[in-house]
């Protein structure tokens, strides 16, 4: 489980450290930074797959994703006595992402490239520092795997540094490239942990949505992001997952209803039986809200739980009366995996927080900077960035 998420100089997240629990809810007004937190998590995930630099490029490059304000705000500026003005930089330009977990903590720092002649990639961000360490707060003596530039070192069982890689390209993360279980087992374990993270964001439910069409069925312990394999994922849960929880989730949201999977010439079709109807409804006939709710059931009751599941505005197109049942489903899922939910819906927020077991993070914005409105500075977890 992650205990801490730290982000510096990413869009409105100038310097944010978040405490995390098993069930996490992020709320805030439009423009407060919820989407930026979600994107930062996606960027961390891309790093483990070797696509961090490419992901920054898709967002417009390093110049577009960096914090656009000054390094520091003078007190007179915050009081409104003087306009916001830039000044000489004290620290190098950087984008930092990191987290602290049960086993290891990790941070990666992107920065501006060193000028190289005869290249058209002179604006690609470079990975300047990348570290895996033991414990929450960074200290040089806790480092387990350390990367500076192209040099990657790891500590052996005696605490002695050994070189793992000398010429790692500055656009490749050591987490994605180092695959030595003997000299750098922490990098291998961390990569598998982060690669297991799962993101679900805005399931389509229009007439041409992938989730509305019957598909060839194969065992699907992890439903895809677009839900095209909903029927196969549902049947997989019935056969090798928690079939009782599946039936209970349907009953909780739609009393008296049943969902089954029908096989037709190798294709799987989801059928929804409801009291009062003479025939079941196929997934092509379901209302947007019903189909989206069934997608959330299949996603949350996966028989292969990830270490972290991130749900972005799951309340979209779902009737407010169903949101308490959705909250109960999320809390059930949080017993197996760490859950992160971003939401605007008051009914879902109330249902998730009423048990007292939800870590509610409320965001605000001050001078363009995302802040935490319901945590005092001393309530935040300790965090230090490894120096460049």
C-alpha positions in Angstrom: 0.0 0.0 0.0 1.1 3.6 -0.7 1.3 5.8 2.4 2.5 9.0 0.7 2.2 10.6 -2.8 4.5 13.6 -3.5 4.5 15.8 -6.5 6.5 19.0 -7.2 6.2 21.4 -10.1 3.6 19.5 -12.1 1.0 22.0 -13.4 -0.8 23.4 -10.4 0.9 21.0 -8.0 3.8 23.2 -7.0 4.7 21.2 -3.9 2.1 18.7 -2.7 2.5 15.8 -0.3 -0.6 13.7 0.3 -1.3 11.1 3.0 -2.9 7.9 1.6 -5.0 5.1 3.2 -6.7 2.1 1.7 -9.8 4.1 0.7 -9.0 7.6 -0.7 -11.4 10.2 -1.9 -10.3 13.4 -3.7 -12.8 16.3 -4.0 -12.6 20.0 -4.8 -14.0 22.7 -7.0 -13.5 22.7 -10.7 -9.9 23.8 -11.4 -8.6 22.9 -8.0 -6.2 20.3 -9.3 -8.1 16.9 -9.1 -7.3 16.1 -12.8 -3.7 17.1 -12.3 -3.4 14.6 -9.4 -4.9 11.9 -11.6 -2.5 12.8 -14.5 0.5 12.7 -12.2 -0.5 9.2 -11.1 -0.8 8.2 -14.7 2.6 9.7 -15.4 4.2 7.7 -12.6 2.5 4.5 -14.0 3.9 5.3 -17.5 7.4 5.6 -16.1 7.3 2.0 -15.0 6.4 1.0 -18.6 9.2 3.1 -20.0 6.9 5.8 -21.4 7.4 8.7 -19.0 9.1 11.0 -21.5 6.6 10.1 -24.2 3.7 10.9 -21.8 5.2 14.3 -21.0 5.5 14.8 -24.8 1.8 14.0 -25.3 1.0 16.7 -22.7 2.9 19.3 -24.7 6.4 18.8 -23.4 8.2 19.7 -20.2 7.5 23.4 -20.7 3.8 22.8 -20.8 3.5 20.5 -17.7 5.8 22.5 -15.4 4.4 24.8 -12.7 3.8 28.1 -14.4 4.1 30.4 -11.4 7.2 31.7 -9.5 9.4 29.5 -7.4 8.2 31.2 -4.2 5.5 33.7 -3.3 6.6 36.7 -1.3 4.3 37.5 1.7 3.5 40.9 0.2 2.3 39.2 -3.0 0.0 36.9 -1.1 -1.4 39.9 0.8 -2.1 41.6 -2.6 0.4 44.4 -2.0 2.5 43.6 -5.1 2.0 41.8 -8.4 3.3 38.4 -9.0 6.7 38.6 -10.6 9.4 36.1 -11.5 13.0 36.4 -10.4 16.3 34.6 -10.6 16.0 30.9 -10.1 17.6 29.4 -7.1 17.0 25.7 -8.0 17.3 24.0 -11.4 14.1 23.5 -13.5 12.6 20.1 -12.5 9.5 18.0 -12.3 9.5 15.5 -9.4 7.2 12.6 -8.7 7.4 10.1 -5.8 5.6 7.9 -3.4 6.2 6.1 -0.1 4.9 2.6 0.4 4.9 -0.5 2.6 8.1 -1.9 1.1 9.9 0.9 -0.7 9.8 4.6 -1.4 10.6 6.0 -4.9 11.2 9.3 -6.6 12.1 10.4 -10.1 13.2 13.9 -11.2 12.9 15.2 -14.8 14.8 18.2 -15.9 16.0 20.1 -18.9 18.4 18.3 -21.3 22.1 19.1 -21.7 22.6 20.8 -25.1 23.8 18.2 -27.6 24.8 19.2 -31.2 23.2 17.6 -34.2 20.1 16.3 -32.6 16.4 17.2 -33.2 15.5 15.9 -29.7 17.1 18.7 -27.8 13.9 19.5 -25.9 13.3 16.0 -24.6 13.2 16.0 -20.8 16.0 14.1 -19.1 15.8 11.9 -16.0 18.3 13.6 -13.7 17.9 11.5 -10.5 15.9 8.3 -9.7 16.1 6.6 -6.3 14.5 3.7 -4.5 15.0 3.7 -0.7 13.7 2.0 2.4 11.3 3.8 4.7 9.2 6.9 4.3 11.6 9.9 4.7 14.5 10.1 2.3 18.1 9.7 3.7 21.2 8.9 1.8 21.9 5.9 4.1 18.5 4.4 3.2 19.1 4.4 -0.5 18.8 0.9 -2.1 19.0 1.7 -5.8 20.3 5.1 -7.0 20.5 6.5 -10.5 22.3 9.7 -11.4 22.4 10.5 -15.1 23.3 7.2 -16.9 24.9 5.5 -13.8 22.8 3.1 -11.8 24.1 1.6 -8.5 22.6 -0.7 -6.0 23.6 -1.8 -2.5 24.5 -5.4 -1.9 23.7 -7.4 1.2 26.8 -5.9 2.9 25.7 -2.4 2.2 28.4 -1.9 -0.5 27.5 0.0 -3.7 27.8 -2.0 -6.9 27.4 -0.7 -10.5 24.3 -2.1 -12.3 24.4 0.0 -15.4 26.8 2.7 -16.6 25.2 4.1 -19.7 21.4 4.1 -19.1 19.9 6.6 -21.6 18.5 9.7 -19.9 15.1 9.1 -21.5 14.7 5.6 -19.9 13.7 5.0 -16.4 15.8 2.5 -14.4 12.5 1.0 -13.1 11.5 0.1 -16.7 14.9 -1.0 -17.9 16.7 -2.7 -15.0 15.8 -6.3 -14.8 18.4 -7.9 -12.6 16.8 -9.7 -9.7 20.2 -10.4 -8.1 21.8 -7.0 -8.1 18.7 -4.8 -8.1 15.7 -6.8 -6.9 14.1 -3.7 -5.5 13.8 -2.2 -9.0 12.1 -5.4 -10.3 9.7 -5.5 -7.4 8.8 -1.8 -7.7 8.2 -2.1 -11.5 5.8 -5.0 -11.0 4.0 -3.1 -8.3 3.5 0.1 -10.3 2.6 -1.8 -13.5 -0.3 -3.4 -11.6 -1.9 0.0 -11.0 -5.2 0.2 -12.8 -7.0 3.3 -14.1 -10.6 3.6 -15.1 -11.8 6.9 -16.6 -15.2 7.7 -18.2 -16.6 4.4 -19.6 -18.4 5.1 -22.9 -22.1 4.1 -23.1 -23.2 5.6 -26.4 -24.7 3.4 -29.1 -21.3 2.6 -30.5 -19.6 2.1 -27.2 -17.4 -1.0 -27.0 -19.3 -2.3 -24.0 -22.5 -2.5 -25.9 -21.4 -5.2 -28.4 -21.1 -9.0 -28.0 -17.4 -10.1 -28.2 -15.4 -13.3 -28.5 -15.1 -14.6 -24.9 -11.8 -15.5 -23.3 -11.0 -15.6 -19.6 -10.7 -12.0 -18.5 -9.5 -11.5 -14.9 -8.9 -7.8 -15.6 -11.5 -5.8 -17.5 -10.1 -3.4 -20.2 -10.3 0.4 -19.8 -13.0 0.7 -22.4 -15.1 -2.2 -21.1 -15.3 -4.1 -24.5 -14.8 -7.4 -22.6 -17.5 -6.7 -20.0 -19.3 -10.0 -20.6 -16.1 -12.1 -20.5 -14.9 -10.3 -17.4 -18.3 -10.9 -15.7 -18.3 -14.6 -16.5 -14.7 -14.8 -15.2 -15.7 -13.4 -11.9 -18.6 -15.9 -11.7 -16.2 -18.8 -12.3 -13.0 -18.0 -10.5 -13.8 -14.8 -8.5 -16.3 -13.9 -5.8 -19.6 -14.9 -7.4 -21.5 -14.1 -4.2 -20.2 -10.6 -4.1 -21.1 -10.2 -7.7 -24.7 -11.2 -7.1 -24.8 -9.0 -4.0 -23.6 -6.0 -5.8 -26.3 -6.4 -8.5 -29.0 -6.9 -5.8 -27.8 -3.9 -3.8 -28.2 -1.6 -6.8 -31.1 -3.3 -8.6 -33.3 -5.3 -6.1 -34.7 -8.4 -7.7 -32.5 -8.2 -10.8 -30.1 -10.8 -12.1 -27.2 -10.7 -14.6 -26.1 -13.6 -16.7 -23.8 -14.3 -19.6 -25.0 -16.1 -22.7 -22.8 -17.7 -25.2 -23.7 -17.4 -28.9 -21.3 -18.9 -31.5 -18.2 -18.1 -29.4 -19.4 -14.6 -28.5 -20.4 -13.6 -25.0 -23.5 -11.5 -24.4 -24.5 -9.9 -21.1 -28.2 -10.3 -20.2 -29.9 -8.2 -17.5 -33.1 -9.8 -16.0 -35.3 -7.5 -14.1 -38.6 -8.1 -12.3 -41.6 -7.2 -14.5 -39.9 -7.7 -17.8 -40.9 -10.7 -20.1 -37.4 -11.0 -21.5 -33.9 -10.1 -20.5 -32.2 -6.9 -21.8 -28.9 -7.3 -23.7 -26.0 -4.9 -23.0 -26.9 -3.1 -26.2 -30.4 -2.2 -24.7 -29.4 -1.1 -21.3 -29.7 2.5 -20.2 -26.4 4.4 -19.9 -26.6 4.5 -16.1 -27.3 0.7 -15.8 -24.6 -0.3 -18.2 -22.0 2.0 -16.5 -22.9 0.6 -13.1 -22.4 -3.0 -14.3 -19.0 -1.9 -15.7 -18.0 -0.6 -12.3 -19.1 -3.9 -10.7 -16.9 -5.9 -13.1 -14.0 -3.5 -12.6 -14.1 -3.4 -8.8 -14.7 -7.1 -8.2 -11.8 -8.3 -10.4 -10.4 -11.6 -9.3 -6.9 -10.2 -9.8 -6.8 -7.1 -7.6 -4.1 -4.5 -8.4 -2.0 -2.8 -5.7 -3.8 0.5 -6.6 -7.1 1.2 -8.5 -7.8 4.7 -9.6 -11.4 5.7 -10.5 -12.0 9.1 -12.1 -15.5 10.5 -11.5 -17.3 7.2 -11.4 -20.6 8.9 -10.7 -21.0 10.1 -14.3 -24.4 9.1 -15.8 -25.4 7.2 -12.6 -28.6 8.1 -10.8 -27.9 9.6 -7.3 -30.0 6.9 -5.7 -27.5 4.3 -6.8 -24.4 6.1 -5.5 -24.7 4.7 -1.9 -24.6 1.2 -3.4 -21.6 2.2 -5.5 -19.8 3.5 -2.4 -20.5 0.2 -0.6 -19.0 -1.6 -3.6 -15.9 0.6 -3.4 -15.4 0.0 0.3 -15.7 -3.8 -0.3 -13.0 -3.5 -3.1 -10.8 -1.6 -0.7 -10.4 -4.6 1.5 -8.4 -6.2 -1.4 -6.7 -3.3 -3.1 -5.9 0.4 -2.4 -8.6 2.6 -4.0 -8.4 6.2 -5.2 -11.6 8.0 -6.2 -12.0 11.4 -7.7 -15.6 12.7 -7.4 -17.9 15.7 -7.7 -21.0 14.0 -6.5 -22.2 15.0 -3.0 -24.2 11.7 -2.6 -21.1 9.6 -3.3 -18.9 11.7 -1.1 -21.4 11.4 1.8 -21.7 7.7 1.4 -18.0 7.1 1.2 -17.1 9.3 4.2 -20.0 8.3 6.6 -18.1 5.1 7.7 -15.1 7.1 8.9 -12.7 4.8 7.1 -12.2 7.0 4.1 -9.2 9.3 3.7 -11.0 12.4 2.4 -8.6 14.8 0.6 -10.2 18.2 -0.2 -8.4 20.4 -2.7 -8.4 24.1 -3.0 -6.4 26.6 -5.0 -4.5 29.7 -3.9 -2.6 31.9 -6.3 -3.0 29.2 -9.0 -1.4 26.6 -6.6 -3.3 23.4 -5.5 -3.5 23.2 -1.7 -5.0 20.8 0.8 -7.8 22.5 2.6 -8.5 19.9 5.3 -5.0 19.0 6.4 -2.7 21.1 8.6 1.0 21.0 7.7 1.9 18.9 10.8 -0.7 16.3 9.7 1.1 15.6 6.5 3.5 12.7 6.2 7.3 13.4 6.3 8.8 13.7 2.8 12.2 14.9 1.5 13.3 14.9 -2.1 16.7 13.3 -3.0 19.0 16.2 -4.1 20.2 16.3 -7.7 
